[in-house]
Amino acid sequence: MKLNLTKPLAIFDLETTGLDLVKDRIIQISYIKVWPDGKEERGNELVNPGKFIDPMVTKLTGISNEDVKDKPTFKQLAQQLADTFTGCDFAGFNSNHFDIPLLAEEFLRAGVDFDFSKCRMIDAMNIFRKMEQRNLAAAYKFYCGRKMEEDFEAHRADQDTEATYRVLMGELDKYAPGANEEPEKVLQNDMQFLHDFSKMNNNVDFAGRIVWGEVKGRDGQPLLDEQGNPKLIEVFNFGKHKGIPVADVLRIDPGYYNWILQGDFTYNTKQVLTRIRLREAKMNG
């Protein structure tokens, strides 16, 4: 099945020094950029993380400190990658939870303000969890009819990217309209539909420190927009102001903003909070 694209789709995967969005770094990034006409471009880069790669990570990925010592840093690659990804939607496996947030952090650390809010994000793992409840290896066997170890080397970003691409195509084939007897198991070959279907949370920032909450009236009932959907507003999802609209906190406790900016929060969280603060200042100025 050919992907039904209105703009390029970047299927990508990362290998990293660990799973901490603040402290860990990328050691490999691989992508397949697919254009609406079906043209494909592949990229694969080992990255010098500027920090020690733990032996357990090397055992898992096969990437050692020696492998990356002469490779470019992410900062050296950032603008080139941003140019490649500009105008793209994104797809990956567990990408909404980890790969996209970490990539956003790396861009911000490199001084590149890549705006992911303009991108649709399709997470093949979230689709798989909703449909079958398995991992990438099981997804590959289920949708592609082969064992991953027969076709790929495990825990390498370029290999996992290729597998994810095939899984996504297999998902669209299996759940195409008319291909499945279960009416609730239908996927549209449309990136907006897949973006909405892949979404598993209501986060405003990637780390989930700020989330979307319903705007309620004086009677405690949700206010509706012109389409009859609940109106949404950004609210804090942690700490002493949990559940309170961000705009209200910025007004009644302005020092909270500086506390977050100086604290051990992701750059993306600080960026999102700053954008809300600037928006509110403009509206009330």
C-alpha positions as CSV (number, residue, x, y, z in Angstrom):
1,M,0.0,0.0,0.0
2,K,1.2,3.5,-0.9
3,L,1.0,6.0,1.9
4,N,-1.6,8.7,1.3
5,L,0.4,11.8,2.0
6,T,-0.3,15.5,1.6
7,K,3.3,16.4,2.7
8,P,6.5,14.5,3.4
9,L,6.5,11.9,6.2
10,A,9.7,11.3,8.2
11,I,9.8,7.9,9.8
12,F,12.6,7.9,12.3
13,D,14.3,6.2,15.3
14,L,16.9,7.2,17.8
15,E,19.5,5.3,19.9
16,T,20.5,7.2,23.0
17,T,22.7,7.1,26.1
18,G,19.7,6.5,28.2
19,L,16.0,7.4,28.8
20,D,16.3,10.7,30.7
21,L,15.0,13.5,28.5
22,V,17.1,16.1,30.4
23,K,20.4,14.3,30.9
24,D,20.7,11.7,28.0
25,R,21.8,12.3,24.4
26,I,21.4,10.9,21.0
27,I,24.1,8.5,19.7
28,Q,22.3,7.5,16.4
29,I,19.5,9.0,14.4
30,S,18.0,7.3,11.3
31,Y,15.2,8.4,9.1
32,I,13.2,7.6,6.0
33,K,11.7,10.6,4.4
34,V,8.8,9.7,2.1
35,W,7.3,12.3,-0.3
36,P,3.7,12.3,-1.5
37,D,4.8,11.0,-4.9
38,G,6.4,8.0,-3.2
39,K,10.0,9.1,-3.4
40,E,12.1,8.0,-0.5
41,E,15.3,9.4,1.1
42,R,17.2,7.6,3.8
43,G,19.6,9.1,6.3
44,N,21.6,7.5,9.1
45,E,24.0,9.3,11.4
46,L,26.1,8.2,14.4
47,V,26.3,11.1,16.8
48,N,29.0,12.0,19.4
49,P,26.9,12.6,22.5
50,G,29.7,14.5,24.3
51,K,29.3,12.1,27.3
52,F,30.3,8.5,28.2
53,I,28.3,5.7,26.7
54,D,27.6,3.1,29.4
55,P,28.7,-0.5,28.6
56,M,25.1,-1.6,29.0
57,V,24.0,0.8,26.2
58,T,26.9,-0.5,24.0
59,K,25.8,-4.1,24.7
60,L,22.2,-3.2,23.7
61,T,22.9,-1.1,20.6
62,G,26.4,-2.2,19.5
63,I,27.5,1.5,19.5
64,S,30.6,2.2,21.6
65,N,32.5,5.3,22.7
66,E,35.1,4.4,20.1
67,D,32.4,4.3,17.3
68,V,31.3,7.9,18.0
69,K,34.5,9.7,19.1
70,D,35.1,11.2,15.7
71,K,31.5,11.6,14.7
72,P,29.7,15.0,14.6
73,T,27.8,16.3,17.7
74,F,24.1,16.8,17.4
75,K,24.7,20.6,17.4
76,Q,26.8,20.2,14.3
77,L,24.0,18.2,12.6
78,A,21.1,20.1,14.0
79,Q,20.5,22.7,11.2
80,Q,20.9,20.1,8.5
81,L,18.4,17.8,10.2
82,A,16.0,20.7,10.8
83,D,16.2,21.6,7.1
84,T,15.5,17.9,6.2
85,F,12.5,17.7,8.6
86,T,11.0,21.1,7.9
87,G,7.5,20.6,6.4
88,C,7.3,17.0,7.4
89,D,5.0,14.9,9.6
90,F,6.7,12.3,11.8
91,A,6.2,8.6,12.4
92,G,8.0,6.3,14.7
93,F,7.7,3.4,17.2
94,N,7.1,4.9,20.7
95,S,8.1,8.2,19.2
96,N,5.4,10.3,20.8
97,H,6.5,9.2,24.3
98,F,10.3,9.3,23.8
99,D,11.9,10.0,20.4
100,I,10.0,13.2,19.6
101,P,10.5,14.7,23.1
102,L,14.3,13.9,23.1
103,L,14.7,15.1,19.5
104,A,13.0,18.4,20.5
105,E,15.4,18.7,23.5
106,E,18.4,18.1,21.3
107,F,17.3,20.8,18.8
108,L,16.7,23.3,21.6
109,R,20.1,22.5,23.2
110,A,21.6,23.2,19.8
111,G,19.8,26.5,19.5
112,V,17.5,25.4,16.8
113,D,13.8,26.2,17.5
114,F,12.1,23.4,15.5
115,D,8.4,23.8,15.8
116,F,6.9,20.3,16.3
117,S,3.4,21.9,16.9
118,K,3.0,22.2,13.1
119,C,3.7,18.5,12.6
120,R,1.4,15.6,12.8
121,M,2.9,12.7,14.8
122,I,2.0,9.1,14.0
123,D,3.1,6.6,16.6
124,A,3.0,3.0,15.2
125,M,3.4,1.6,18.7
126,N,0.3,3.4,19.9
127,I,-1.6,2.1,16.9
128,F,-0.3,-1.3,17.7
129,R,-1.2,-1.1,21.4
130,K,-4.7,-0.1,20.5
131,M,-5.1,-2.8,17.9
132,E,-3.0,-5.7,19.2
133,Q,-1.1,-4.9,22.5
134,R,2.5,-6.0,21.5
135,N,6.0,-4.7,21.0
136,L,8.0,-3.9,17.8
137,A,9.3,-7.5,17.3
138,A,5.8,-8.9,17.7
139,A,4.4,-6.1,15.5
140,Y,6.8,-7.0,12.8
141,K,6.0,-10.7,12.9
142,F,2.2,-10.0,13.1
143,Y,2.1,-7.4,10.2
144,C,5.0,-8.5,8.1
145,G,4.9,-12.3,8.6
146,R,8.5,-12.7,9.5
147,K,10.7,-12.6,12.6
148,M,12.7,-9.4,13.0
149,E,15.9,-11.3,13.7
150,E,15.5,-12.9,10.3
151,D,15.7,-9.5,8.6
152,F,17.3,-7.0,11.0
153,E,20.0,-6.5,13.5
154,A,18.3,-5.6,16.8
155,H,18.6,-2.3,18.6
156,R,20.1,-0.3,15.8
157,A,18.2,2.8,14.8
158,D,18.6,2.3,11.0
159,Q,17.3,-1.3,11.4
160,D,14.4,-0.4,13.7
161,T,13.5,2.5,11.3
162,E,13.2,0.1,8.4
163,A,11.1,-2.3,10.5
164,T,8.8,0.5,11.7
165,Y,8.2,1.7,8.2
166,R,7.2,-1.9,7.2
167,V,5.0,-2.2,10.3
168,L,3.2,1.1,9.5
169,M,2.5,-0.1,6.0
170,G,1.4,-3.5,7.3
171,E,-1.0,-1.8,9.7
172,L,-2.6,0.2,7.0
173,D,-3.0,-2.9,4.8
174,K,-4.5,-5.0,7.6
175,Y,-6.9,-2.3,8.8
176,A,-7.8,-0.8,5.5
177,P,-11.6,-0.1,5.0
178,G,-13.2,-3.3,3.9
179,A,-10.2,-5.5,4.8
180,N,-11.4,-6.4,8.3
181,E,-14.6,-7.9,9.6
182,E,-14.4,-5.9,12.8
183,P,-15.8,-2.4,12.0
184,E,-14.0,-0.8,14.9
185,K,-10.7,-2.0,13.6
186,V,-10.4,0.4,10.6
187,L,-7.5,2.8,9.9
188,Q,-7.8,5.6,7.3
189,N,-4.7,6.1,5.1
190,D,-4.6,9.7,6.2
191,M,-1.9,11.4,8.3
192,Q,-4.3,13.5,10.3
193,F,-6.4,10.5,11.2
194,L,-3.3,8.5,12.2
195,H,-2.0,11.5,14.2
196,D,-5.3,11.6,16.1
197,F,-5.4,7.8,16.5
198,S,-1.8,7.6,17.7
199,K,-2.3,10.2,20.4
200,M,-2.3,8.7,23.9
201,N,-2.4,11.7,26.2
202,N,-3.5,15.4,26.4
203,N,0.0,16.8,27.0
204,V,0.8,20.4,25.9
205,D,4.5,19.9,26.5
206,F,6.2,16.6,25.7
207,A,7.0,15.8,29.3
208,G,3.4,16.3,30.4
209,R,4.1,19.0,33.0
210,I,1.4,21.1,31.3
211,V,-1.8,19.5,29.9
212,W,-5.0,20.5,28.3
213,G,-7.9,20.9,30.7
214,E,-11.6,21.7,30.2
215,V,-12.7,25.3,30.7
216,K,-15.7,25.2,33.2
217,G,-18.4,27.7,33.8
218,R,-19.6,29.0,37.2
219,D,-21.9,26.0,37.4
220,G,-18.9,23.7,37.2
221,Q,-20.0,22.4,33.8
222,P,-17.6,22.4,30.7
223,L,-18.0,25.3,28.4
224,L,-18.4,24.3,24.7
225,D,-17.0,25.8,21.5
226,E,-18.9,26.6,18.3
227,Q,-18.6,22.9,17.3
228,G,-20.0,21.7,20.6
229,N,-16.7,20.4,21.9
230,P,-15.4,21.3,25.3
231,K,-13.2,24.4,25.4
232,L,-9.7,23.6,26.5
233,I,-7.0,25.6,28.3
234,E,-3.5,24.8,29.5
235,V,-3.2,23.7,33.1
236,F,-0.3,22.6,35.3
237,N,-0.1,18.9,35.8
238,F,2.2,18.8,38.9
239,G,3.2,20.5,42.1
240,K,1.3,23.0,44.2
241,H,-0.6,24.5,41.2
242,K,-1.7,21.1,39.7
243,G,-5.0,21.5,37.9
244,I,-4.9,25.3,37.8
245,P,-4.8,27.1,34.5
246,V,-1.2,28.2,33.6
247,A,-2.4,31.7,32.7
248,D,-3.9,32.1,36.2
249,V,-0.7,30.9,37.9
250,L,1.4,33.3,35.8
251,R,-0.8,36.1,37.0
252,I,-1.2,35.3,40.8
253,D,2.3,33.7,41.3
254,P,4.7,35.2,38.7
255,G,7.7,33.8,40.6
256,Y,6.6,30.3,39.6
257,Y,7.7,31.0,36.0
258,N,11.2,31.8,37.1
259,W,11.3,28.8,39.4
260,I,10.6,26.5,36.5
261,L,13.0,28.2,34.1
262,Q,15.8,27.8,36.7
263,G,14.7,24.2,37.6
264,D,15.5,20.8,36.3
265,F,12.8,20.8,33.7
266,T,13.1,20.0,30.0
267,Y,13.8,22.8,27.6
268,N,10.6,22.0,25.8
269,T,8.6,22.5,29.0
270,K,10.3,25.9,29.5
271,Q,9.7,26.8,25.9
272,V,6.0,26.0,26.1
273,L,5.6,27.9,29.3
274,T,7.4,30.9,27.8
275,R,5.1,30.9,24.8
276,I,2.0,30.9,27.0
277,R,3.5,33.7,29.1
278,L,4.2,35.8,26.0
279,R,0.8,35.1,24.6
280,E,-0.9,36.2,27.8
281,A,1.2,39.3,28.0
282,K,0.3,40.3,24.5
283,M,-3.4,39.7,25.2
284,N,-3.4,41.7,28.4
285,G,-0.9,44.3,27.3
